[in-house]
Amino acid sequence: MTIHESARDINVRASVDVLVVGGGPSGFMAAYAAARKGNHKVMLLESRGYLGGNLTIGLPILAFLGPKGNQIIKGEPQKFIDRLKARGAATDHYPCKLHKSFTMVDGEEVKNVCAEMMEEAGVEVLMYVFCCGVLKDGDKVQGVIIESKCGREAILAKTVIDCTGDGDVAFRAGVECHKGDAEGGMQPPTLMYQMRGVDVQALRDAIVQHPDVYDMDNMPHSQFTRRHFITVGLRNQILKAREAGLDIPVSRTILITGLQPDEIWVNMVRVSGTDSTDPASYTRCEITAHKQIKVLNEYLRRFVPGFENAHMEIVSPFTGIRESRVIVGKYVLTADDIVSMRKFDDAVVVAGYPVDIHHSKGGDCTMIFTEDAYDIPYRVLVPEKIEGLLVAGRCSSMTHEAMAGTRVMSTCMALGEAAGSAARIALEDGVLPSQVDVQKVRTDLLENGVYLG
């Protein structure tokens, strides 16, 4: 059944040079990079009441360091971490055998720093709005239609950068998009939550002193002698919990030490079959996730040392999505590109996170490691046919397997910086983003401290 919606005139709220849609890790970086030289009018749209996206929900930032231990994500993402560290709101980049490195941040300070960066760069931020349509002239994007409590309005832009994670702008603009593997299976999302009152030393001692009982997935015990660590394992404990009748949705216990001594973030919720582009599916995910937390808390208190007297302090305000739409761009990055550590002449990001596929069914994970870092070319940001649009973050042009390596927040921030820089340089040179001189973009990134190999 359908109905006809009558055509109507709508208000033009703004006209800008660069419009970034989505204020998560790639979005606020793209906006800052586009605006930081002060030559262009830049606007950032966000559907929530704060910026930072998944950076605010208790997740560690993975893979600032590469497989060889050198830092490969630098530039504006590192400057962002430096701002947080100056407030005691971020850790160092801790080496990790599975994740290459992890960095914990205070989600509330992330919101503050993001807002301050936008104000500093002169970016106009508009929150509580959804992109619900795209304005085009032929194959060129000319702006978006937003929906809010003001109703429908238009924002005109010379260049639009889609940092929605779900490829919302690209999809509405007619860019070819795909979801999931060959059967459409997507990596399940996670609802992060924080436990306090954890005896972290008891957890550490159990892992180090009784590895036969408290098993870890290929993680050396030396990692657990540090103040901060991630556990990936305790498969034996999950099997015991299942034998005791607990319905645990994952095969591994993933726990991350927080900034406070008794703080642990739990990354164990999994709701398979979730499609974040379908509100009914996303709603089911949120409801199911909160039910899973009750079971997981019982598991932790009964089967994991250090949690006997712990309590739940914070549940993140939204479920973190690992995978949804990806676009088809001028180049589609593949797992072979990652595993072979392929180099590209138009590389704008060097990344090092392994191919990390959380199975769409069953609760386990497959990881494929590389010996060194790999390039991500500028062409993955550029849609194949639609002009005036760049797409940065986990919805850039990648296969299901490649996206499993590039979806982490450090890489997404770097992709955002590259997109913002390219948009700015294209405007300076009077060309479309698809025609920008990529060597100019690379030079601009290098001058801002970006590592390109």
C-alpha positions as CSV (number, residue, x, y, z in Angstrom):
1,M,0.0,0.0,0.0
2,T,1.2,3.5,-0.8
3,I,-0.1,7.0,-0.5
4,H,0.7,10.1,-2.6
5,E,2.6,12.9,-0.8
6,S,1.8,16.3,-2.4
7,A,4.7,18.4,-3.7
8,R,5.4,21.5,-1.6
9,D,7.9,24.4,-1.2
10,I,10.3,24.1,1.7
11,N,12.5,26.6,3.4
12,V,16.2,26.7,2.5
13,R,17.9,26.8,5.9
14,A,21.4,27.4,4.8
15,S,23.8,27.4,1.8
16,V,27.4,26.3,2.5
17,D,30.6,25.2,0.8
18,V,30.9,21.8,2.6
19,L,28.1,20.0,4.3
20,V,29.1,17.0,6.5
21,V,26.2,14.7,7.4
22,G,27.0,12.6,10.6
23,G,29.0,13.8,13.6
24,G,30.7,10.5,14.5
25,P,34.4,9.7,14.3
26,S,34.7,10.3,10.6
27,G,32.2,13.2,10.5
28,F,33.6,15.6,13.0
29,M,37.1,15.0,11.6
30,A,35.9,15.7,8.1
31,A,34.2,18.9,9.2
32,Y,37.3,20.1,11.1
33,A,39.7,19.2,8.2
34,A,37.4,21.1,5.7
35,A,37.2,24.2,7.9
36,R,40.5,24.4,9.7
37,K,42.1,26.8,7.3
38,G,39.1,29.2,7.6
39,N,38.5,29.6,3.9
40,H,35.2,27.9,3.6
41,K,31.8,27.8,5.2
42,V,31.3,24.3,6.7
43,M,28.2,22.8,8.3
44,L,27.9,19.6,10.3
45,L,24.6,17.7,10.8
46,E,24.0,15.3,13.6
47,S,20.8,13.4,14.6
48,R,21.8,13.1,18.3
49,G,22.4,15.9,20.8
50,Y,26.2,15.6,20.9
51,L,29.1,14.8,18.6
52,G,31.5,11.9,18.7
53,G,29.2,8.9,17.8
54,N,30.8,5.6,18.8
55,L,33.7,7.4,20.5
56,T,31.2,8.2,23.3
57,I,29.9,4.7,24.1
58,G,32.8,3.1,26.0
59,L,34.6,1.4,23.1
60,P,38.3,1.4,22.9
61,I,39.9,3.1,19.9
62,L,41.8,0.3,18.2
63,A,44.9,0.3,16.0
64,F,46.5,3.7,16.3
65,L,49.6,1.5,16.2
66,G,50.3,-0.9,13.3
67,P,51.3,-4.6,13.2
68,K,55.0,-3.6,13.6
69,G,54.3,-1.5,16.7
70,N,54.9,1.9,15.0
71,Q,52.2,4.6,15.1
72,I,50.4,4.7,11.7
73,I,47.3,6.9,12.6
74,K,48.6,10.4,13.2
75,G,47.5,13.8,12.0
76,E,44.2,15.2,13.3
77,P,43.1,12.0,15.1
78,Q,46.3,12.1,17.2
79,K,45.8,15.8,17.9
80,F,42.3,14.9,19.1
81,I,43.8,12.3,21.5
82,D,46.4,14.8,22.7
83,R,43.5,17.2,23.6
84,L,41.9,14.5,25.6
85,K,45.1,13.4,27.3
86,A,45.7,17.0,28.5
87,R,42.4,16.6,30.5
88,G,43.2,13.2,31.8
89,A,40.5,11.8,29.5
90,A,42.6,9.4,27.3
91,T,45.2,6.7,27.9
92,D,48.3,6.0,25.9
93,H,48.2,3.7,22.9
94,Y,48.7,0.3,24.5
95,P,50.1,-2.4,22.3
96,C,47.8,-5.4,21.9
97,K,48.6,-8.6,20.0
98,L,45.0,-9.0,18.7
99,H,44.0,-5.4,18.2
100,K,47.5,-3.9,17.4
101,S,46.7,-1.2,20.0
102,F,43.9,0.2,22.1
103,T,43.3,3.6,23.5
104,M,40.6,4.3,26.1
105,V,38.8,7.7,26.2
106,D,36.3,9.4,28.4
107,G,33.1,9.6,26.3
108,E,31.8,12.7,28.1
109,E,35.0,14.6,27.4
110,V,34.9,13.4,23.8
111,K,31.6,15.3,23.5
112,N,33.2,18.4,24.9
113,V,36.3,18.3,22.8
114,C,34.4,17.6,19.6
115,A,32.2,20.7,20.2
116,E,35.2,22.8,21.1
117,M,36.9,21.8,17.9
118,M,33.9,22.7,15.8
119,E,33.7,26.1,17.4
120,E,37.4,26.7,17.0
121,A,37.3,25.9,13.3
122,G,34.1,27.9,12.7
123,V,32.0,24.9,11.8
124,E,28.2,25.5,12.1
125,V,26.7,22.5,13.9
126,L,23.1,21.6,13.6
127,M,21.8,18.7,15.8
128,Y,18.5,16.8,16.1
129,V,18.1,16.6,12.4
130,F,17.8,13.7,10.0
131,C,18.8,13.7,6.4
132,C,15.7,12.4,4.6
133,G,16.4,13.4,1.0
134,V,19.1,14.6,-1.4
135,L,19.0,17.5,-3.9
136,K,20.5,16.8,-7.3
137,D,21.1,18.4,-10.6
138,G,21.5,15.5,-12.9
139,D,24.2,13.3,-11.3
140,K,25.6,16.1,-9.1
141,V,24.5,16.4,-5.4
142,Q,23.6,20.0,-4.6
143,G,22.5,19.5,-1.0
144,V,20.2,17.6,1.3
145,I,16.7,17.7,2.7
146,I,16.5,17.5,6.5
147,E,13.6,16.7,8.8
148,S,13.3,18.0,12.4
149,K,10.7,19.5,14.7
150,C,10.7,22.5,12.3
151,G,9.5,20.2,9.5
152,R,11.3,19.7,6.2
153,E,14.1,22.1,5.2
154,A,16.8,22.2,2.5
155,I,20.5,22.8,3.0
156,L,22.4,23.7,-0.2
157,A,26.1,22.7,-0.5
158,K,28.8,22.8,-3.1
159,T,30.2,19.5,-1.7
160,V,28.5,17.0,0.6
161,I,30.4,14.4,2.7
162,D,28.4,11.4,3.9
163,C,29.7,10.3,7.3
164,T,26.5,8.7,8.5
165,G,28.0,5.2,8.9
166,D,24.9,3.8,7.1
167,G,25.5,5.6,3.8
168,D,22.2,7.5,4.2
169,V,23.1,10.4,1.8
170,A,24.8,8.2,-0.8
171,F,21.8,5.8,-0.8
172,R,19.3,8.6,-1.3
173,A,21.5,10.1,-4.0
174,G,21.3,6.9,-6.0
175,V,24.8,5.6,-5.3
176,E,25.0,1.8,-5.6
177,C,25.2,0.3,-2.1
178,H,25.6,-3.2,-0.7
179,K,25.1,-4.8,2.7
180,G,26.8,-7.8,4.3
181,D,28.3,-10.9,2.8
182,A,27.1,-12.9,-0.2
183,E,24.0,-13.9,1.8
184,G,23.5,-10.4,3.2
185,G,24.7,-11.4,6.6
186,M,26.1,-8.4,8.5
187,Q,28.3,-8.3,11.6
188,P,26.1,-8.0,14.7
189,P,26.1,-4.8,16.8
190,T,27.1,-4.3,20.4
191,L,25.5,-2.4,23.2
192,M,28.5,-1.4,25.5
193,Y,28.0,-1.0,29.2
194,Q,30.2,-0.2,32.2
195,M,30.7,-2.1,35.4
196,R,32.1,-0.5,38.5
197,G,33.3,-2.0,41.8
198,V,35.3,-4.6,39.8
199,D,38.4,-6.1,41.5
200,V,40.6,-5.7,38.5
201,Q,43.6,-7.1,40.3
202,A,41.7,-10.3,41.0
203,L,40.8,-10.6,37.3
204,R,44.4,-9.9,36.3
205,D,45.8,-12.5,38.8
206,A,43.3,-15.2,37.7
207,I,44.4,-14.8,34.0
208,V,48.1,-14.7,34.7
209,Q,48.2,-17.4,37.4
210,H,45.6,-19.9,36.0
211,P,45.8,-19.7,32.2
212,D,44.5,-23.3,32.0
213,V,41.2,-22.1,33.6
214,Y,41.0,-18.5,32.5
215,D,42.1,-18.9,28.9
216,M,42.9,-16.0,26.5
217,D,42.8,-16.0,22.7
218,N,46.5,-15.8,21.6
219,M,47.2,-13.0,24.0
220,P,50.5,-13.1,26.0
221,H,50.2,-12.8,29.8
222,S,52.6,-9.8,29.7
223,Q,49.6,-7.8,28.4
224,F,47.8,-8.3,31.7
225,T,50.5,-7.0,34.0
226,R,49.8,-3.4,32.8
227,R,47.3,-1.0,34.3
228,H,45.1,-1.3,31.1
229,F,44.3,-4.4,29.2
230,I,41.6,-6.1,27.1
231,T,40.5,-9.7,27.7
232,V,39.4,-11.8,24.7
233,G,38.8,-15.3,25.8
234,L,37.5,-17.0,28.9
235,R,35.8,-19.5,26.5
236,N,36.0,-22.1,29.3
237,Q,33.9,-19.9,31.6
238,I,31.3,-19.3,28.9
239,L,31.0,-23.0,28.4
240,K,30.5,-23.5,32.1
241,A,27.9,-20.8,32.2
242,R,26.0,-22.4,29.3
243,E,26.1,-25.7,31.1
244,A,24.5,-23.9,34.1
245,G,21.7,-22.7,31.9
246,L,22.8,-19.1,31.0
247,D,22.1,-18.1,27.4
248,I,25.4,-16.3,26.6
249,P,25.2,-14.6,23.1
250,V,29.0,-14.8,22.4
251,S,31.8,-17.3,22.5
252,R,34.4,-15.0,24.1
253,T,34.5,-12.7,27.1
254,I,35.6,-9.3,26.0
255,L,36.3,-6.9,28.8
256,I,38.2,-3.5,28.7
257,T,39.7,-1.7,31.6
258,G,38.4,1.9,31.9
259,L,40.0,5.1,33.1
260,Q,39.0,4.4,36.8
261,P,40.8,1.6,38.8
262,D,37.5,-0.4,39.4
263,E,36.0,0.3,35.9
264,I,35.4,-2.4,33.2
265,W,33.6,-1.9,29.9
266,V,31.8,-5.0,28.7
267,N,31.7,-5.8,24.9
268,M,29.6,-9.0,24.9
269,V,26.1,-8.1,23.7
270,R,25.4,-9.5,20.2
271,V,22.1,-9.2,18.4
272,S,22.4,-11.2,15.2
273,G,20.3,-10.3,12.2
274,T,20.2,-6.5,13.0
275,D,19.9,-4.1,10.1
276,S,20.4,-0.5,11.4
277,T,18.8,0.9,8.2
278,D,15.5,-0.6,9.2
279,P,14.0,1.0,12.3
280,A,12.0,-2.1,13.2
281,S,15.1,-4.2,13.2
282,Y,17.1,-1.6,15.1
283,T,14.3,-1.4,17.7
284,R,14.3,-5.2,18.2
285,C,18.1,-5.0,18.6
286,E,17.9,-2.4,21.4
287,I,15.2,-4.3,23.3
288,T,17.1,-7.6,22.9
289,A,20.4,-6.1,23.9
290,H,19.1,-4.9,27.3
291,K,17.7,-8.3,28.0
292,Q,21.1,-9.8,27.2
293,I,22.8,-7.5,29.6
294,K,20.9,-9.0,32.5
295,V,22.2,-12.5,31.6
296,L,25.7,-11.3,31.0
297,N,25.9,-9.6,34.4
298,E,24.9,-12.8,36.1
299,Y,27.6,-14.6,34.1
300,L,30.2,-12.1,35.1
301,R,29.3,-12.2,38.8
302,R,29.2,-16.0,38.9
303,F,32.0,-17.1,36.6
304,V,34.6,-14.3,36.2
305,P,36.9,-13.4,39.1
306,G,36.7,-9.8,40.3
307,F,33.1,-9.3,39.5
308,E,31.5,-10.8,42.6
309,N,30.7,-7.4,44.1
310,A,30.5,-5.4,40.8
311,H,27.5,-3.3,39.8
312,M,26.4,-1.9,36.5
313,E,27.0,1.9,36.3
314,I,26.3,3.0,32.7
315,V,24.6,1.5,29.7
316,S,25.5,3.3,26.5
317,P,22.7,5.4,25.0
318,F,22.7,3.5,21.7
319,T,23.9,0.2,20.2
320,G,27.1,0.5,18.2
321,I,26.8,-0.8,14.7
322,R,29.6,-2.7,13.0
323,E,28.2,-3.0,9.5
324,S,25.4,-1.8,7.3
325,R,25.5,-0.2,3.9
326,V,28.8,0.3,1.9
327,I,29.0,2.2,-1.3
328,V,30.5,1.2,-4.7
329,G,33.2,3.8,-5.4
330,K,35.8,4.5,-7.9
331,Y,37.7,1.6,-6.2
332,V,36.4,-1.2,-4.0
333,L,38.9,-2.1,-1.3
334,T,39.2,-5.9,-0.9
335,A,40.5,-8.3,1.8
336,D,43.3,-9.3,-0.7
337,D,44.4,-5.6,-0.7
338,I,44.6,-5.7,3.1
339,V,46.3,-9.2,3.4
340,S,48.8,-8.4,0.6
341,M,49.5,-5.0,2.2
342,R,49.0,-3.4,-1.2
343,K,50.3,0.1,-1.8
344,F,48.4,2.7,-3.8
345,D,49.6,5.9,-5.5
346,D,46.5,7.7,-4.2
347,A,46.7,6.4,-0.6
348,V,45.3,8.9,1.9
349,V,45.2,6.6,4.9
350,V,47.6,3.9,6.2
351,A,45.8,1.4,8.4
352,G,46.8,-1.7,10.4
353,Y,43.8,-3.3,11.9
354,P,43.3,-6.9,10.9
355,V,40.3,-8.3,9.1
356,D,38.0,-8.9,12.1
357,I,34.7,-10.5,11.2
358,H,32.2,-11.0,14.0
359,H,30.1,-13.8,12.6
360,S,26.6,-12.9,11.6
361,K,25.5,-16.1,13.3
362,G,26.9,-18.1,16.2
363,G,28.6,-15.5,18.3
364,D,32.3,-16.1,17.3
365,C,34.8,-14.2,15.3
366,T,37.4,-14.7,12.5
367,M,40.6,-12.6,12.5
368,I,43.0,-12.4,9.5
369,F,46.3,-10.7,10.4
370,T,48.9,-8.9,8.3
371,E,52.6,-8.5,8.9
372,D,52.5,-4.8,8.2
373,A,50.1,-1.9,7.5
374,Y,48.2,-1.4,4.3
375,D,47.1,1.6,2.2
376,I,43.5,2.9,1.7
377,P,43.2,4.8,-1.6
378,Y,41.3,8.1,-2.1
379,R,39.1,6.4,-4.6
380,V,37.2,4.5,-1.9
381,L,35.8,7.9,-0.8
382,V,34.5,8.8,-4.3
383,P,31.2,7.3,-5.5
384,E,31.4,5.6,-8.9
385,K,28.8,7.8,-10.7
386,I,27.5,10.5,-8.4
387,E,29.4,13.8,-8.3
388,G,29.7,16.4,-5.5
389,L,29.7,13.7,-2.9
390,L,32.4,12.0,-0.8
391,V,31.7,9.1,1.6
392,A,33.9,8.5,4.6
393,G,33.9,6.0,7.4
394,R,32.7,2.4,7.5
395,C,30.3,3.1,4.6
396,S,33.2,3.9,2.2
397,S,33.8,1.6,-0.8
398,M,34.9,-1.8,0.5
399,T,33.9,-5.4,0.4
400,H,32.3,-7.1,3.4
401,E,35.7,-8.6,4.4
402,A,37.7,-5.4,3.9
403,M,35.3,-3.3,5.9
404,A,35.8,-5.7,8.7
405,G,39.4,-4.3,8.9
406,T,38.8,-0.7,8.2
407,R,35.7,-0.1,10.4
408,V,37.5,0.8,13.6
409,M,37.4,4.3,14.9
410,S,41.0,5.3,14.3
411,T,40.8,4.4,10.6
412,C,37.4,6.1,10.3
413,M,38.8,9.3,11.9
414,A,41.7,9.2,9.4
415,L,39.3,8.7,6.5
416,G,37.2,11.7,7.7
417,E,40.3,13.9,7.8
418,A,41.2,12.8,4.2
419,A,37.7,13.5,2.9
420,G,37.5,16.9,4.6
421,S,40.9,17.9,3.2
422,A,40.0,16.7,-0.3
423,A,36.7,18.7,-0.2
424,R,38.5,21.8,0.8
425,I,41.2,21.5,-1.9
426,A,38.7,20.7,-4.6
427,L,36.8,23.9,-3.8
428,E,40.1,25.9,-3.8
429,D,40.9,24.6,-7.2
430,G,37.4,24.9,-8.6
431,V,37.0,21.2,-9.4
432,L,34.8,18.4,-8.3
433,P,36.0,16.0,-5.5
434,S,36.3,13.3,-8.1
435,Q,38.7,15.4,-10.1
436,V,40.8,16.7,-7.2
437,D,44.6,16.5,-7.5
438,V,45.2,13.6,-5.0
439,Q,48.9,14.5,-4.7
440,K,47.8,17.9,-3.3
441,V,45.6,16.1,-0.8
442,R,48.4,13.9,0.2
443,T,50.7,16.9,0.6
444,D,48.1,18.6,2.8
445,L,47.7,15.6,4.9
446,L,51.5,15.1,5.3
447,E,51.9,18.7,6.3
448,N,49.3,18.1,9.1
449,G,51.3,15.2,10.4
450,V,49.5,12.3,8.7
451,Y,51.5,9.1,8.3
452,L,51.3,7.8,4.7
453,G,54.1,5.2,4.8
